[in-house]
Amino acid sequence: MWIITAYSNLNNTTMFEYENEIEARKAFKEIQGCKILSKVIYFNNSKSALDV
């Protein structure tokens, strides 16, 4: 999953979610202002680190 976080001059924050990198990068080029593109990786470990 890819997330674009965009910040506006009015102190508003907007987040956009995309399923693939190509779609996210295309949208990233079109969004104006200060923005961050992030890749979100979900990790689910069935064995907790506390279980020794």
Secondary structure, 3 states (H helix, E strand, C coil): CEEEEEECCCCCEEEEEECCHHHHHHHHHHCCCEEEEEECCCCCCCCCCCCC
